[in-house]
């Protein structure tokens, strides 16, 4: 069940740090406690259903978060925490370290660096993408990736809705087309 007190996400703007381009225009969104998973026997399924219902279920996966800095330069990404907790650095070396817990959802615009620094054990993350864009994996330690990303990030299609709240969710207002 969606936690209606989580309707207003936290927003983070990250600048290009020379290794990770981040997104010069769109903020990363973090919905703390977006879902109440405390009584769920299948938190993974609950998050997967939400992402499918809101159009962010494409390329969906269950895993963790890589322990190295990486980003996607041709598609936006959503991360839903199903089990465990983690310290994640978003935005590259000069970004923000956040604690994520079950029920939290992070929406990363194309180019946003992310890296798992530590976890509690048993971390399960559900990831997904909107139907437009192309999955790619770029590392913060490959300069050629960043150069190419600077050209592709501005052209990543705008998603039609928010992965937590759907078509009328905050993302649609916070991610205004250029």
N, C-alpha and C positions, 0 to 999 in steps of 0.2 A: 504494500500500500504506500502511495506517495505521501510524504510528510508535507503537508501544506505550509508549514512554517518555513520550509526550505525553498519557497518560491523565488526568493531573491538570492541569486548566487553571489559569491565573492568574485570579484574581477581582478585580474592581474595583467598588467601590460609589461612585456619584456622587450628590451632592445637587442639588436644584433650585438653579440659579444666578441665578434671576430672569428668564432668557431661555430656557433649556433646562430642561424639567422633570426630565429623566432618569427613572429608575425608583426610587421610594422603597423598594422591597422586594427586587427581584431584582438580583443582580450581573451585570455584563458578564463574559463568560468569554473568555479568549484561550488557544487551544491553539497554543503555539509548536512549529513543525516537526511538525504533526499528520500531514502526509503527506510521504513522501519522493518528491519530484518530479524529483530530479536526473537520472534516466535516462529520464524520460517524454517521448515525442514529442508527447503530447496531454495536457498538464497540465490544460487546461480541461475536457476530457472526463472525466478522472479525478475532478476535484472535483464535476462535475455528477453523475456516477454515485453518488458517496458521498452527496451531498445527496438524490438521488432515493431511494436505498436506505434512508436514515434518516428519510424523510418530510419533508424540508426542501427539496424541489425545486419547490414551488409558486411560480409567478410568477418562475421562475429567469431570470436575466439575465447577460450578459457585458458589462463596461464597466470603469470606474474608480470612484473615489469623488469625489463633488462637492467642489469647492474652497470651498464655503461651508458654514457650520454648518447641519445639518438633522437631523431625527429623524422617526420614524414612531410615531404615538401610538395606532395601532389594531392593530398587528401587531409581532411579534418578527422579527428579521432575522439572517441568517448571511452572513458575508463570507469567502470563501476566496481567498487570494492565489495566482494561477496563474503569473504572470510579473511580473518587475520587483520593485521595492521602493518603499516610501513611508513618509513621516512622516505620521501621522494623529493628530489630536487627538480623543479620545473624552471625552464628558462635558461639552462646552461649554468656555467660556473658562477655567473653574477646574478643568478635568479633567486628563487625563494625555495626554502626547504619546508615542506608541509607534512604533517602527520595525517595519514588517511586511514579510515576505519570502515567497517562494514556499513553499507548504506550511503557512503559518500560517492559522488559522481563528479568526475573532472572532464571538462570539454576542452580539448586542445585544438586551437586553430592550426592549420598547416604551418609547419616550421617551428613549432614550439618544442624545445628540448625537454627531455624528461629522462630521469635516471633513478632507479631504486638504490638508496644508500644502505638501508637495513630493513629487516622485517621481523615480525614476531614469530615466524614459522607458520606454515599452513596458509600462506597468503594465496588467495584466489581472486583474480581480477577478470572481469568480463570486459572485453574490448569490442568495439564496433565502429562502423563508418557509415556516413550517409551514402545514398546510391550513386552520387556523382563524385568524380575524382578517381585517382588511380593510386593504389597502394605502392609505396616505396619505402625503403628503410635507409636512412642516411645517418652516418656517424659524425659526431662532433669533432673527431680527430682526422677527418679527410677533407682538406681544403677544397678539393674539386667538387665535392658534394655541396658545400656551401655556395660556391660560385654558381652552380647549376640551379640550386634552390632559390637564389635571389631572383631568377628569371621565372620560375614556375609558381612560386607562392602567390603572387598577385593575381594569378589566373585560375586559382582553385575555385570551383563553383560554390556559390552560396547555398547552404543547405536550406530546405524548405521549412524546417521546424527545429524545435528544441528537443534534445534527446530525453529530457525529463518531463517537460510540460507540453510537448507537442507543438502544433502549428502556432498557437498563441502564446508560447512560452517566452521568457526573457531573452533568449538568444536572438529571436527575430528582431527585437528592438536594439539589442546591444551590438549585433553584427550587421550593421547597415551596409548595403551594397555601396561600393565606391562610386 
